[in-house]
Amino acid sequence: MVLCYRMLFVFSAAVQDTWIAQTARLGYATPRLALRSLGGLTANLTLQVWQRANDLHVAAQARNNEGPLRFLAPVFAHAGRDLAIAMTAGSTLLALAVAMS
């Protein structure tokens, strides 16, 4: 499920990057060019998604599909201190807003 979710964002980024590049080259200036650019976008994305899916499949096979995917837990060294500073700053701003009104 995580890999499918990730692929959606990779696909979205690829669509946006390709569309921006085509727009910068006036690929959507006329209806004829727009249709041609849309065809190129579709063909390019089909190949990119196919190759990335294949790469993910090869990576999964290289691990022999053993066990779940493991991710490193984020470490926040100064979480307590940062939370205290944020709460103090927020309380100060609220107090100033009440005092000003």
C-alpha positions in Angstrom: 0.0 0.0 0.0 2.9 2.4 0.8 4.4 1.7 -2.5 1.2 2.4 -4.4 0.7 5.6 -2.4 4.3 6.7 -3.2 3.7 5.9 -6.9 0.8 8.3 -7.0 2.9 11.2 -5.9 5.8 10.2 -8.3 3.2 10.0 -11.1 1.8 13.4 -10.2 5.2 15.0 -10.1 6.1 13.5 -13.4 2.9 14.8 -15.0 3.5 18.3 -13.6 7.1 18.5 -14.7 6.4 17.3 -18.2 3.3 19.6 -18.6 5.4 22.6 -17.4 8.2 21.7 -19.9 5.7 21.4 -22.7 3.9 24.6 -21.8 7.3 26.5 -21.7 7.9 25.3 -25.3 4.4 26.6 -26.3 3.1 23.0 -26.7 -0.4 24.1 -25.9 -0.5 27.2 -28.1 -3.0 25.9 -30.6 -5.5 23.0 -30.5 -3.4 21.0 -32.9 -0.2 21.4 -30.8 -2.2 20.7 -27.6 -3.4 17.4 -29.0 0.2 16.5 -30.1 1.6 17.5 -26.7 -1.1 15.6 -24.8 -0.2 12.5 -26.9 3.5 12.9 -26.1 2.7 13.4 -22.4 0.6 10.2 -22.3 3.3 8.2 -24.1 6.1 9.5 -21.9 4.2 8.9 -18.7 3.3 5.4 -19.8 6.9 4.6 -20.3 8.1 6.3 -17.0 5.4 4.5 -14.9 6.1 1.2 -16.5 9.9 1.5 -15.9 9.4 2.7 -12.3 7.0 -0.2 -11.5 9.5 -2.6 -13.0 12.3 -1.2 -10.9 10.2 -1.5 -7.8 9.3 -5.1 -8.7 13.0 -5.9 -9.2 13.9 -4.3 -5.9 11.2 -6.4 -4.1 12.5 -9.6 -5.8 16.1 -8.7 -4.7 14.9 -8.7 -1.1 13.1 -12.1 -1.7 9.9 -10.4 -0.4 10.9 -11.3 3.1 9.3 -9.4 5.9 7.7 -6.0 5.9 9.3 -2.8 4.7 11.2 -1.1 7.4 11.6 2.6 7.8 13.8 4.5 10.2 11.9 6.3 13.0 12.5 10.1 12.9 14.6 11.3 15.8 13.8 14.8 17.2 16.6 15.7 19.6 15.0 18.8 21.1 11.3 18.1 20.8 10.5 19.1 24.4 12.4 22.3 24.2 11.0 23.3 20.8 7.4 22.5 22.1 8.0 24.7 25.2 9.3 27.6 23.0 6.4 27.3 20.6 3.8 27.3 23.4 5.5 30.3 25.1 5.5 32.2 21.8 1.9 31.3 21.1 0.7 32.3 24.5 2.6 35.6 24.3 1.0 36.4 20.9 -2.5 35.5 22.3 -1.9 37.7 25.3 -0.7 40.6 23.1 -3.8 40.1 20.8 -6.1 40.2 23.8 -4.4 43.2 25.3 -4.4 45.2 22.0 -8.2 44.7 21.4 
